[in-house]
Amino acid sequence: MKIVTWNVNGLRAALKKDALNTVLSWTPDLLCLQEIKARPEQLTNEQQNIPGYQIIWNPAERPGYSGVATLMREEALEVELGMDAPQFDVEGASSAPASRTSCSTTFTFPTVSAARTA
């Protein structure tokens, strides 16, 4: 099984650069994308429907921010979006699809800065 994980830092930019097709040419069974920064409705039909893959989307509530997507060759039988942590779930921070032969979890977490005290 081929598994590829990639922090795309903006799926629409990666699509414009044709970078996603390069990764898809490796024919991964599972492609986990982090920081997609797009909602499916911001993409064309062709970009939303990649032949040979089921796409599990978990974008952030705020457009253009964070989010994950998982592309699976095998149909997902079960999907969990989020992790019951509201501070991360609004950012589309995780997805956990499972198929007959595989289970994956894709996470992305925001940078956390330490508070300064005087």
C-alpha positions in Angstrom: 0.0 0.0 0.0 1.3 3.5 -0.9 0.6 6.3 1.5 1.5 9.9 0.8 1.0 12.7 3.2 1.5 16.3 2.1 1.1 19.8 3.7 -0.1 21.5 0.5 -0.3 25.0 2.1 -3.2 25.8 -0.2 -4.8 23.2 -2.4 -5.9 25.8 -5.1 -2.3 27.0 -5.4 -1.1 23.4 -5.7 -3.7 22.7 -8.4 -2.6 25.8 -10.4 1.0 24.6 -10.3 -0.2 21.1 -11.4 1.6 19.7 -8.4 -1.3 17.5 -7.4 -1.1 15.7 -10.7 2.6 15.0 -10.0 1.7 13.4 -6.7 -1.2 11.5 -8.2 1.1 10.1 -10.9 2.7 8.1 -8.0 -0.7 6.3 -7.7 -1.0 6.4 -3.9 -3.6 4.3 -2.4 -4.1 6.9 0.3 -3.2 10.6 -0.1 -3.6 12.7 3.1 -3.6 16.5 2.5 -3.2 19.1 5.2 -3.7 22.9 5.1 -5.9 22.7 2.1 -7.2 26.2 2.8 -10.2 25.6 0.5 -13.8 24.4 0.6 -15.0 21.9 -2.1 -17.4 24.5 -3.5 -14.5 26.8 -4.2 -13.1 24.1 -6.7 -14.3 23.1 -10.1 -16.2 19.9 -10.6 -13.1 18.3 -12.1 -11.0 19.3 -9.1 -13.6 18.0 -6.7 -13.9 14.6 -8.5 -10.6 12.9 -9.2 -11.0 9.7 -11.1 -10.2 6.6 -9.1 -10.4 8.3 -5.7 -13.0 9.0 -3.1 -12.3 12.4 -1.4 -13.1 12.9 2.2 -13.2 16.7 2.9 -13.0 18.4 6.2 -12.4 22.1 5.5 -12.2 24.8 8.1 -15.4 26.7 8.8 -13.5 29.9 7.8 -12.9 29.9 4.0 -9.2 30.0 3.0 -8.0 28.7 6.3 -6.6 25.3 7.4 -8.5 22.0 6.7 -7.7 18.5 5.6 -8.7 16.2 2.8 -8.1 12.5 2.3 -8.1 10.8 -1.1 -8.7 7.0 -1.0 -8.7 4.5 -3.8 -10.9 2.2 -1.8 -14.3 3.3 -0.7 -14.5 4.5 2.9 -16.9 2.4 4.9 -16.7 4.8 7.9 -15.6 8.4 8.3 -15.1 10.5 11.4 -14.6 14.2 11.0 -13.2 16.1 13.9 -12.0 14.9 17.3 -14.6 16.3 19.6 -12.4 19.3 20.4 -14.3 22.4 19.2 -11.2 24.6 19.1 -9.7 22.3 16.5 -12.9 21.0 14.8 -13.8 24.5 13.5 -10.5 24.5 11.7 -11.1 21.2 9.9 -8.2 19.8 11.8 -8.8 16.0 11.3 -10.4 13.3 9.3 -10.4 9.6 10.0 -11.7 7.4 7.1 -11.6 3.6 7.3 -12.0 1.2 4.4 -12.1 -2.6 4.2 -8.3 -2.7 4.2 -7.1 0.5 5.7 -7.7 3.2 8.3 -6.0 6.6 8.4 -6.1 9.8 10.4 -5.0 13.1 9.0 -4.4 16.0 11.5 -3.3 19.5 11.2 -2.7 21.7 14.2 -2.3 25.5 14.4 0.8 27.0 15.7 0.5 27.8 19.4 2.4 30.7 20.8 3.3 30.8 24.5 1.7 33.6 26.5 4.2 36.1 28.0 3.8 37.1 31.6 5.3 40.2 33.1 
